Amino acid sequence: MTVDDVLNDLKQKIRATLPKDITISDVDFEGPELVIYTEEPRKFADNGDLIKNLAKELRKRLVVRPDPKVLAQPEEAITSISKIVPSESGISNHYFDVDTGEVIIEAEKPGRVIGRHGETLREITKVIGWTAKVVRTPPMKSTTVNNIRTFLRANKEERKTILKTIGRKIHRGVSSKDKWVRITTLGACREVGRSCFLLSTPETRILIECGVNVAGEDNGTPYLYVPEVHPISQIDAVVLTHAHLDHIGLVPLLYKYGFEGPVYCTPPTRDLMALLQLDYIDVAAREGRKIPYESAMIREALKHIITLNYGDVTDIGPDMKLTFHNAGHILGSSIAHFHVGDGLYNIAFTGDMKYEKTRLFDPATNDFPRIEAVVMEATYGGSRDMQPSRKEAERHLVQIAKETLDSRGTLVIPTFAVGRSQEVMIVLEEAVRKGMLNDVPVYLDGMIYEATAIHTTHPEYLNNELRNLIFHKGMNPFLAKCFVQVDSKEKRQKIIDDREPCIMLATSGMLNGGPVMEYLKAYGPEEKNTMVFVGYQAEGTLGRRIQKGWKEIPLYAGGGKTETVKINMRIETVDGFSGHSDRMQLMEYVRKMRPRPEHILTQHGDEKNCIDLASSIYRKFRVETRAPMNLETIRLA
């Protein structure tokens, strides 16, 4: 069956199902969605269950869009919205998209715009024709989010063409009679970094992650040159679990070499990914390293990104559906669950996960409708990889900070911009507010402030307690006066010259570049200062060397020269802040998984940890488990 046959069949079913008084002007595929265009959007708005029931019957993601000729002019529509929506909702902006017929309403209190059971939104559509959607006004404005929205609006025509092409590929008919499922390991097996897997069926090839190993040049990229991946243009889609560089760093490179398909991720992952990729190539250029791709390729990737929220079941191929679930690791991090065939096989890729409630997120999901195989991380999978409780870690950090500040020193915390920084910020804000620490400035250098702004743009991905604190109790820890953004070289130098006691959060987390290097040079030789590691330090990184006790380190000084820096400052490691599960949590994750999978593959850990975790899971739960090496192809069904 051709895609046109599939589409005609769906059109007939839609017309047969809809009430006789509702007419549709067109039906088409746009990405994973089946879009119904109508000159009567008000009639759909009158019947809230109509689309829901139709989507259930057709087993497709349905979107109703008004025919452009029935839309009110934006100025007229804004006037009508202001009359319908209560003034206390705090509307801050409106974004109109003629192609989708949607108006995005940005408001401080989205609930007042939505109304009870969506009544107010439906009333807006009935009056102005536009399909109304609402988002919360972020307390901190993100330049990245604003730039992405502006870019996508400016390229809406091209994006619509891209989505239609993708839609026809997704919804093509199944052509093969064979049924099998295979995984090819292209990176991150028995190592940390360059995560990449290929999930294949006779119909569909999905690339899961495409990361870079920022710690090493020799094994920095996945094995994208092997026959299973070629031609890259024939890969159906890329699925991303979260925005760290070892999972997303080389996605733009795919477009450089002929890939034209979609990238699936959550909305926060899209925003954070753009931020981190731009910084990645910027740092590489400044340090004289080869840049793997230009910024134009990042923009090209943005045009192809399709965002999905947790729980959205979405067709991504003629024989494959994707659902994202919370992974608890960083903002928007996901466990990618694939349903292959008509009940043939179910496999989940955990990405990086945290099976524990944290200051920011709920624990990772391990309850699935069906699951036969799991590909899970083993970063801390070794038998001795036990982390202290989060409360113990917080006490330890605050104690180190107090001792350093009492000595008139500076506390330097190298940290990843996303996730770890925000966890530490919340702990430090509380310690300053409760008088456990002196009221000293907590400087944020690198991308930390911007990454934090992206967190406030997507509050629905934070845990309930933090959302309640920010939006109902009016206390946003990210906006505390102790936090000071370092947004220029001059400001950075002034802080260093002043030598006043302070706390410095700076990227990068493993000391492989970024502004933290300036603070290492300045504060490293002085005994009164402290550097505390709150995250994983991969083998081969400068952070790992300092953690091991190196007292002299060579640093790039520009112009092809290096300089030696003495490390006399106190070096501490505070375990427990990691966004990764420790050994006990990983075992508990499997123990409580419902249903229990038949196969488990361990990856994203060094060789010892991957093998140790795999053998322990087998001994404990009698589940077929293995720790594959890179370049293996494993048949699952």
C-alpha positions in Angstrom: 0.0 0.0 0.0 1.4 3.4 -1.0 1.3 6.4 1.3 -1.4 8.0 -1.0 -3.5 4.8 -0.5 -3.0 5.1 3.3 -4.0 8.8 3.2 -7.1 8.2 1.0 -8.2 5.5 3.4 -7.8 7.8 6.4 -9.7 10.6 4.6 -12.7 8.3 3.9 -12.7 7.1 7.6 -12.6 10.7 8.8 -15.5 11.8 6.6 -17.5 8.8 7.5 -16.9 9.4 11.2 -17.4 13.2 11.5 -20.9 14.7 11.9 -22.5 15.6 8.5 -22.5 19.3 9.3 -18.7 19.5 9.6 -16.8 19.7 6.4 -13.0 19.4 5.9 -11.0 21.1 3.2 -7.9 18.9 3.3 -6.2 16.1 5.2 -2.4 15.6 5.1 0.6 14.1 7.0 2.9 16.6 8.6 5.6 14.8 10.5 4.1 12.2 12.8 0.7 14.0 12.8 -2.3 13.7 10.6 -3.6 17.2 10.1 -7.2 18.0 9.3 -7.9 21.4 7.7 -11.4 22.8 8.1 -13.2 26.1 7.5 -15.3 25.3 10.6 -12.8 25.1 13.5 -15.6 26.4 15.8 -17.6 23.2 15.4 -14.6 21.2 16.5 -14.1 23.5 19.5 -17.8 23.0 20.4 -17.2 19.2 20.7 -14.1 18.7 22.9 -14.2 14.9 22.6 -14.6 14.8 18.8 -10.8 14.8 18.0 -9.9 12.6 20.9 -12.4 9.9 19.9 -11.3 10.2 16.2 -7.6 9.9 17.1 -8.4 6.8 19.2 -10.3 5.2 16.3 -7.6 6.0 13.7 -4.7 5.3 16.1 -3.0 8.5 14.8 -1.9 11.8 16.4 -4.5 14.2 15.0 -4.4 17.9 14.8 -7.2 20.2 13.6 -6.1 23.4 11.8 -8.3 26.1 10.6 -8.3 27.0 6.9 -6.3 30.4 6.8 -9.3 32.2 5.3 -11.4 31.8 8.4 -8.8 33.3 10.8 -9.3 36.7 12.4 -6.5 39.2 11.9 -3.9 39.0 14.7 -4.7 42.5 16.1 -8.4 41.7 16.1 -7.7 38.3 17.7 -5.7 39.9 20.5 -8.5 42.2 21.3 -11.0 39.3 21.4 -8.6 37.2 23.6 -8.3 40.1 26.1 -12.1 40.2 26.4 -12.4 36.4 26.9 -9.5 35.7 29.3 -9.6 37.1 32.9 -7.1 40.0 33.3 -5.4 38.3 36.3 -4.1 35.6 34.0 -1.2 38.0 33.2 -0.9 37.5 29.4 2.6 38.7 28.4 2.7 37.8 24.7 1.0 36.3 21.7 2.6 34.3 18.9 0.6 33.7 15.7 1.5 31.0 13.2 -0.6 31.3 10.0 0.6 27.9 8.7 -0.6 26.0 11.7 -3.5 28.3 12.5 -2.2 28.4 16.1 -1.9 31.2 18.5 0.5 30.6 21.4 -0.6 32.7 24.4 2.1 33.3 27.0 0.7 34.0 30.5 1.8 34.1 34.1 -1.2 32.0 35.1 -1.9 29.5 32.3 -4.7 27.9 34.2 -6.8 31.1 33.9 -6.3 31.0 30.1 -7.2 27.3 29.8 -10.3 27.5 32.0 -12.1 24.6 33.5 -11.7 21.5 31.3 -10.3 23.7 28.6 -13.5 25.8 28.3 -11.7 29.2 27.9 -9.4 27.9 25.2 -12.3 26.5 23.2 -14.2 29.8 23.6 -11.1 31.6 22.1 -11.1 29.3 19.1 -14.9 29.7 18.6 -14.5 33.5 18.5 -11.2 34.0 16.5 -10.8 30.8 14.5 -7.2 30.3 15.7 -6.4 27.2 17.7 -5.3 28.6 21.1 -2.4 27.0 23.1 -1.0 28.4 26.3 2.5 28.4 27.8 3.7 29.9 31.1 5.6 33.2 31.0 9.1 32.2 32.1 10.4 34.1 35.2 13.8 34.3 33.5 14.0 35.2 29.9 16.0 32.8 27.8 17.9 34.2 24.8 18.2 30.7 23.4 14.5 29.9 23.6 13.6 33.3 22.1 16.1 32.8 19.2 14.8 29.3 18.5 11.2 30.5 18.3 12.2 33.4 16.1 14.2 31.2 13.8 11.4 28.6 13.4 8.9 31.3 12.7 11.2 32.8 10.0 11.6 29.4 8.4 8.0 28.1 8.7 7.5 27.5 5.0 10.6 25.4 4.7 9.8 23.6 7.9 6.3 22.8 6.7 7.7 21.2 3.5 10.1 19.2 5.6 7.3 18.0 7.9 5.2 16.9 4.9 8.1 14.9 3.5 8.8 13.3 6.9 5.1 12.5 7.3 4.9 10.6 4.0 7.9 8.5 5.0 6.5 7.7 8.4 3.1 6.7 7.1 4.2 4.7 4.1 2.8 1.1 4.0 4.7 -1.9 5.4 6.5 -3.6 2.4 8.4 -6.5 4.0 7.0 -9.8 5.1 10.0 -10.4 7.3 9.9 -9.5 11.0 13.0 -8.9 13.1 14.6 -6.4 15.4 18.3 -5.7 15.8 20.6 -3.3 17.6 24.0 -2.2 16.3 26.3 -0.7 18.9 28.1 2.4 17.5 29.4 4.0 20.7 29.3 4.1 24.6 29.7 0.4 25.0 32.2 -0.4 27.8 33.0 3.3 27.8 31.5 6.7 28.7 31.1 9.1 25.8 30.0 9.1 22.1 26.7 7.4 22.8 25.1 6.0 19.6 23.0 3.0 18.6 21.1 1.8 15.5 17.7 0.2 16.0 16.8 -1.7 12.8 13.8 -3.6 11.4 13.2 -4.6 7.8 11.3 -1.3 7.4 12.9 1.2 9.6 16.4 2.4 10.8 16.5 4.7 13.8 19.7 6.2 15.2 19.5 6.6 19.0 21.8 9.4 20.1 24.8 10.7 18.2 27.3 12.0 20.8 30.9 13.0 21.1 33.5 11.9 23.6 34.7 15.3 24.8 37.4 13.6 26.9 39.4 12.1 24.0 40.4 12.9 20.4 41.3 9.3 19.5 37.8 7.8 20.2 35.8 10.9 20.0 33.2 10.0 17.5 30.8 7.1 17.0 31.4 4.5 14.3 29.2 6.2 11.7 31.3 4.8 8.8 30.2 1.1 9.2 28.0 -0.5 6.5 24.9 -0.7 8.8 24.7 3.1 9.0 25.2 3.8 5.3 23.9 5.6 3.5 23.2 8.1 6.2 20.5 9.6 4.0 18.5 6.4 4.4 18.3 6.6 8.2 14.6 7.2 9.1 15.1 9.3 12.2 17.3 10.2 15.2 16.0 9.9 18.7 17.7 11.8 21.6 17.2 11.0 25.3 18.8 14.2 26.6 21.0 17.2 25.8 24.5 16.3 27.1 27.2 16.5 24.5 28.1 12.8 24.8 24.6 12.1 23.5 23.9 15.0 21.1 27.2 16.6 20.2 27.5 15.3 16.6 23.8 15.4 15.5 24.4 18.5 13.2 27.2 16.5 11.5 24.6 14.1 10.2 23.0 16.9 8.1 26.5 17.8 6.8 26.7 14.2 5.3 23.3 13.9 3.8 20.8 13.1 6.5 17.4 14.9 6.0 15.2 13.1 8.4 13.6 14.2 11.7 15.2 14.4 15.2 12.8 13.5 18.1 13.3 14.8 21.6 11.5 16.7 24.3 11.1 20.5 24.1 13.7 21.2 26.8 16.2 18.9 25.1 15.8 20.9 21.9 16.5 24.2 23.6 19.4 22.9 25.7 20.9 21.0 22.7 21.2 24.2 20.7 22.8 26.0 23.6 25.4 23.3 24.2 26.2 22.6 20.6 26.9 26.3 19.9 29.1 26.5 22.9 30.9 23.2 21.9 32.0 24.6 18.5 32.8 28.0 20.0 35.1 26.5 22.7 36.7 24.3 20.1 37.5 27.3 17.9 38.9 29.3 20.8 41.2 26.4 21.8 42.4 25.9 18.2 40.8 22.5 17.8 39.1 21.3 14.6 35.4 22.3 14.5 33.3 19.3 13.4 30.5 21.4 11.9 29.5 25.0 11.4 26.6 26.8 13.2 24.6 26.6 10.0 24.3 22.8 10.5 22.9 23.4 14.0 20.2 25.6 12.5 19.6 23.0 9.8 19.0 20.4 12.5 16.6 22.7 14.3 14.4 22.8 11.2 14.0 19.0 11.5 13.4 18.7 15.2 10.0 17.3 16.3 9.4 17.7 20.0 7.3 15.2 22.0 6.2 15.5 25.6 6.3 12.7 28.1 3.7 10.1 27.4 2.9 11.1 23.8 2.7 7.9 21.7 4.0 8.7 18.2 4.5 6.9 14.9 8.1 7.4 13.7 8.1 4.7 11.0 5.6 2.4 9.3 6.3 -0.3 12.0 7.5 1.7 15.0 6.1 3.9 17.7 8.0 6.1 20.2 7.1 7.2 23.7 9.3 9.3 26.0 9.2 8.8 29.7 10.9 10.8 32.5 14.5 9.7 33.1 15.2 12.0 36.1 18.7 12.9 34.9 18.5 16.5 33.6 15.8 18.8 32.3 13.7 17.0 29.7 15.8 13.8 29.9 13.9 10.8 28.6 13.7 7.1 28.5 12.9 6.3 24.9 10.4 3.4 24.6 10.0 1.8 21.2 7.0 -0.3 20.2 8.0 -2.3 17.1 5.5 -3.8 14.8 1.9 -4.7 15.8 2.9 -6.0 19.2 6.1 -7.7 17.9 8.6 -6.2 20.4 9.1 -3.4 22.9 12.5 -2.0 23.8 13.6 1.0 26.1 16.8 3.0 26.0 17.2 4.6 29.4 19.9 7.1 28.3 21.3 8.6 31.5 18.9 8.2 34.4 18.4 8.9 38.1 16.2 6.5 40.0 15.8 8.8 43.0 13.8 12.0 43.7 16.1 15.1 43.5 15.7 18.8 44.2 14.7 19.2 40.5 13.1 16.0 39.2 11.0 12.9 40.0 12.7 9.5 39.8 13.1 7.7 36.5 10.1 5.8 35.1 10.3 2.0 35.2 6.6 1.1 34.6 5.8 0.4 31.0 2.7 -1.1 29.3 5.1 -3.7 27.7 8.8 -4.3 27.7 11.0 -7.1 26.3 14.4 -5.4 26.3 16.2 -2.6 28.1 19.4 -0.8 27.1 20.5 0.8 30.4 23.4 2.9 31.6 26.1 1.5 33.9 28.1 4.7 34.8 28.1 3.8 38.4 27.4 0.1 37.9 30.4 -1.3 39.8 29.8 -3.2 43.0 31.5 -0.5 45.1 29.8 2.5 43.3 27.6 3.5 46.2 26.8 7.2 46.6 25.8 8.9 49.8 22.3 10.2 50.2 21.4 13.5 48.7 20.9 15.1 52.1 24.4 13.8 53.2 25.9 15.3 50.0 24.2 18.6 50.6 25.5 18.8 54.2 29.0 17.9 53.0 29.0 20.6 50.3 27.7 23.3 52.7 30.4 22.3 55.3 33.2 22.6 52.7 31.8 26.0 51.6 31.7 27.3 55.2 35.3 26.2 55.9 36.6 27.8 52.8 34.7 31.1 53.3 35.7 31.3 56.9 39.4 31.1 55.7 38.7 34.0 53.4 39.1 31.8 50.4 37.1 31.1 47.2 35.1 28.0 46.6 35.3 26.9 42.9 32.8 24.4 41.7 33.4 23.1 38.2 30.0 22.0 37.0 28.0 21.1 34.0 25.7 24.0 32.9 22.7 21.7 32.8 21.3 19.9 35.8 24.1 19.8 38.3 24.4 23.5 38.4 20.7 24.0 39.2 20.8 21.3 41.9 23.8 23.0 43.6 22.2 26.5 43.2 19.1 25.4 45.1 21.3 24.0 47.9 23.5 27.1 48.2 20.5 29.5 48.0 18.8 27.6 50.9 22.1 27.6 53.0 22.6 31.4 52.5 18.9 32.1 53.2 18.9 30.1 56.4 22.2 31.6 57.6 24.2 28.4 57.3 26.6 30.3 55.0 27.8 33.9 55.0 25.9 36.1 52.5 28.6 36.1 49.9 28.0 36.3 46.1 27.5 33.0 44.2 28.8 33.7 40.8 27.5 31.9 37.7 30.0 31.8 34.8 29.6 30.1 31.5 26.2 29.0 30.3 24.8 28.3 33.7 22.5 31.4 33.8 21.1 30.7 30.4 20.6 27.0 31.1 18.8 28.0 34.3 16.5 30.4 32.3 15.6 27.4 30.1 14.7 25.5 33.2 12.2 28.2 34.1 10.8 28.1 30.6 9.8 24.4 31.0 8.4 24.2 34.6 6.3 21.2 33.7 9.5 19.1 33.5 10.4 20.0 37.2 9.1 18.0 40.1 5.8 19.1 41.8 7.5 20.6 44.9 9.7 22.9 42.9 6.9 24.0 40.6 4.7 24.6 43.7 7.5 26.7 45.3 8.0 28.8 42.2 4.4 29.3 41.0 2.2 29.1 44.0 4.4 30.2 46.9 6.1 32.9 44.9 9.6 31.8 45.9 11.9 31.1 43.0 15.3 29.9 44.3 16.9 30.6 40.9 16.1 34.3 41.3 17.8 34.7 44.7 19.9 37.9 45.1 23.0 35.9 46.0 23.3 34.7 42.4 25.4 37.0 40.1 25.8 36.3 36.4 29.4 36.7 35.1 28.7 37.8 31.5 32.0 39.4 30.4 35.7 38.9 30.5 36.0 42.2 32.4 33.7 41.1 35.1 35.5 37.8 35.4 38.8 39.6 35.7 37.5 42.0 38.3 36.3 39.1 40.5 39.7 37.5 40.3 41.5 40.7 41.1 39.3 41.6 44.1 40.1 38.3 45.8 37.0 38.6 48.1 35.5 35.4 49.5 32.9 34.0 47.2 31.5 30.9 45.6 32.1 30.3 41.9 30.1 27.9 39.7 31.7 27.7 36.3 31.7 25.4 33.3 32.9 23.0 32.2 32.3 20.2 34.6 35.3 18.1 33.8 37.7 21.0 33.2 38.0 20.4 29.5 37.7 24.0 28.6 35.4 26.9 29.5 35.7 29.8 32.0 36.5 27.5 34.9 40.0 27.3 33.5 40.6 31.0 34.3 39.6 30.4 37.9 41.9 27.3 38.1 44.8 29.4 37.0 44.0 32.2 39.4 43.0 30.3 42.5 44.8 27.0 42.1 48.2 28.0 43.6 46.6 29.4 46.9 46.0 27.0 49.8 43.1 29.0 51.2 40.9 28.2 48.1 39.0 25.0 47.4 37.9 23.2 44.3 35.0 20.8 44.9 33.9 18.2 42.2 30.2 17.5 42.3 30.1 15.4 39.1 31.6 12.5 37.3 35.2 13.0 36.1 35.9 10.8 33.1 39.3 9.1 32.6 41.6 11.3 30.5 40.0 14.6 31.6 41.9 17.3 33.4 39.3 17.1 36.2 40.2 13.4 36.7 43.9 14.2 36.9 43.4 16.9 39.6 41.0 14.6 41.4 43.8 12.0 41.5 46.2 14.5 43.1 48.2 16.0 40.3 50.1 19.0 41.7 51.3 20.5 38.5 49.2 20.7 35.3 50.0 22.0 31.8 47.3 24.4 30.4 46.9 25.8 26.9 48.0 29.5 26.9 47.2 30.4 23.3 49.5 30.7 20.3 50.5 27.1 20.5 52.1 27.5 23.9 51.4 25.9 27.3 51.9 27.0 30.9 52.3 25.0 34.0 50.0 25.8 36.9 50.7 24.6 40.5 47.7 23.1 42.4 48.0 24.0 46.1 44.3 24.6 46.6 42.3 22.1 48.6 40.6 19.5 46.3 37.4 17.8 47.5 34.9 15.5 45.9 31.2 15.5 47.0 29.5 12.4 45.7 25.7 12.2 45.8 24.9 15.1 43.4 25.2 13.0 40.4 22.4 12.8 37.9 23.3 9.2 37.4 22.0 6.3 39.5 24.5 4.5 41.7 24.8 0.7 41.9 22.1 0.2 44.4 19.6 2.4 42.5 20.4 0.6 39.2 19.7 -2.8 40.8 16.5 -1.4 42.4 15.4 0.0 39.1 15.5 -3.5 37.5 14.0 -5.1 40.6 10.9 -2.8 40.6 10.5 -2.8 36.8 7.1 -3.8 35.7 6.9 -5.9 33.6 10.3 -7.5 34.0 12.2 -7.4 30.7 13.6 -10.6 29.0 16.9 -9.0 27.9 19.1 -6.2 29.4 22.1 -4.6 27.8 24.5 -2.5 29.9 26.4 0.5 28.4 27.6 4.0 29.2 30.1 2.9 31.8 33.7 1.7 31.8 34.4 -1.9 30.9 34.5 -3.1 34.5 31.3 -1.4 35.5 29.3 -2.6 32.4 30.4 -6.2 33.0 29.9 -6.1 36.7 26.4 -4.7 36.5 25.4 -7.1 33.7 26.6 -10.2 35.7 25.0 -8.9 38.9 21.6 -8.4 37.2 21.7 -11.9 35.8 22.7 -13.5 39.1 20.0 -11.6 41.1 17.1 -11.6 38.7 17.9 -14.4 36.1 17.3 -12.0 33.2 19.4 -12.6 30.1 22.0 -9.8 30.4 25.1 -8.8 28.5 27.6 -5.9 28.3 28.2 -5.6 24.5 31.3 -4.1 22.9 31.1 -1.4 20.3 30.4 -2.6 16.7 28.2 -5.6 17.8 24.9 -6.3 16.1 22.4 -8.1 18.3 19.2 -9.7 17.2 16.4 -9.2 19.7 13.5 -10.7 17.8 
